[in-house]
Amino acid sequence: MGELTVYSFKVDKEQLDHAKRFFERQGTPLQHSMRDLIGVAADCEKCLELHEEDASLSELQSAFATLLANCKATWYLNSLIREAVMKIAKISKVPLDYISNVLGEAQRVKPAVRRI
């Protein structure tokens, strides 16, 4: 299967410009981060499908190994965002324990799916 050019979701132009600049500041282009995230989500889905199809344990383990390898490409996003939030909290003089509590709560709460 060949690669497709996909860039068809609507975003606010100013937000997109800011996001691009943020990721460039971090040394990782926005498109690369989005590709990596899509790749990991696709790997997760492959693993789930194999499980639902009662695939052999070796097939599932192989797919999971691929997933873990590809997670390396996106794992930095979690720490990158967290570091940026903590740095901005310090600049804003917001108590760091408050930010930690909010981020911790965000990890526990399942976000609502919003479709337009």
WOZI-V332329 format. One record per residue. SS is DSSP state (helix for helix, strand for strand, loop for the rest). PSI is psi in radians with two decimals (999 if undefined). OMEGA is omega in degrees with one decimal (999 if undefined). Layout:
[[SS:PSI:OMEGA] [SS:PSI:OMEGA]]
This chain:
[[loop:2.33:179.4] [loop:2.96:178.7] [loop:2.53:178.3] [loop:2.63:170.8] [loop:1.98:-176.0] [loop:2.11:179.2] [loop:1.03:-169.2] [loop:0.34:176.6] [loop:2.60:-174.9] [loop:2.31:174.7] [loop:2.74:176.0] [loop:2.27:-176.2] [helix:-0.75:-179.4] [helix:-0.71:177.4] [helix:-0.73:178.6] [helix:-0.79:178.3] [helix:-0.75:179.0] [helix:-0.74:179.6] [helix:-0.77:178.4] [helix:-0.79:-179.6] [helix:-0.70:178.6] [helix:-0.88:-178.4] [helix:-0.64:175.6] [helix:-0.69:177.1] [helix:-0.58:-179.5] [loop:-0.08:178.1] [loop:0.36:178.9] [loop:1.97:-179.4] [loop:2.52:-179.4] [helix:-0.77:-178.0] [helix:-0.67:179.0] [helix:-0.74:179.9] [helix:-0.73:178.7] [helix:-0.73:177.6] [helix:-0.78:179.7] [helix:-0.75:180.0] [helix:-0.75:177.9] [helix:-0.70:178.8] [helix:-0.75:179.6] [helix:-0.73:177.9] [helix:-0.71:178.0] [helix:-0.70:177.7] [helix:-0.70:176.6] [helix:-0.79:-179.8] [helix:-0.70:177.7] [helix:-0.77:179.1] [helix:-0.79:179.7] [helix:-0.70:178.6] [helix:-0.74:177.9] [helix:-0.72:178.1] [helix:-0.80:-179.7] [helix:-0.50:179.6] [loop:0.11:-177.8] [loop:0.75:177.5] [loop:2.84:-179.7] [loop:2.74:179.8] [helix:-0.64:-179.9] [helix:-0.65:176.2] [helix:-0.77:179.9] [helix:-0.75:179.1] [helix:-0.66:178.3] [helix:-0.79:178.6] [helix:-0.67:179.5] [helix:-0.66:177.1] [helix:-0.70:176.3] [helix:-0.76:178.0] [helix:-0.84:-179.6] [helix:-0.72:178.9] [helix:-0.72:-179.1] [helix:-0.38:176.7] [helix:-0.47:177.9] [helix:-0.59:-177.6] [helix:-0.36:-177.6] [helix:-0.23:-175.0] [helix:-0.57:-179.8] [helix:-0.43:-178.6] [helix:-0.72:179.0] [helix:-0.87:-177.4] [helix:-0.58:179.0] [helix:-0.84:179.8] [helix:-0.77:-179.6] [helix:-0.79:178.9] [helix:-0.74:179.7] [helix:-0.75:180.0] [helix:-0.76:-179.4] [helix:-0.68:178.6] [helix:-0.76:179.7] [helix:-0.62:176.7] [helix:-0.76:178.3] [helix:-0.79:179.4] [helix:-0.70:-177.6] [helix:-0.09:-178.5] [loop:0.60:173.6] [loop:2.35:-179.5] [loop:2.27:-176.8] [helix:-0.55:178.6] [helix:-0.58:176.2] [helix:-0.83:179.5] [helix:-0.77:178.8] [helix:-0.73:178.7] [helix:-0.74:179.4] [helix:-0.79:179.2] [helix:-0.67:176.9] [helix:-0.74:177.7] [helix:-0.65:179.0] [helix:-0.56:178.2] [helix:-0.47:-178.6] [helix:-0.42:-174.4] [loop:2.27:176.8] [loop:2.12:-178.5] [loop:2.57:176.6] [loop:2.44:177.4] [loop:2.26:-178.9] [loop:2.07:179.7] [loop:2.39:-179.8] [loop:999:999]]
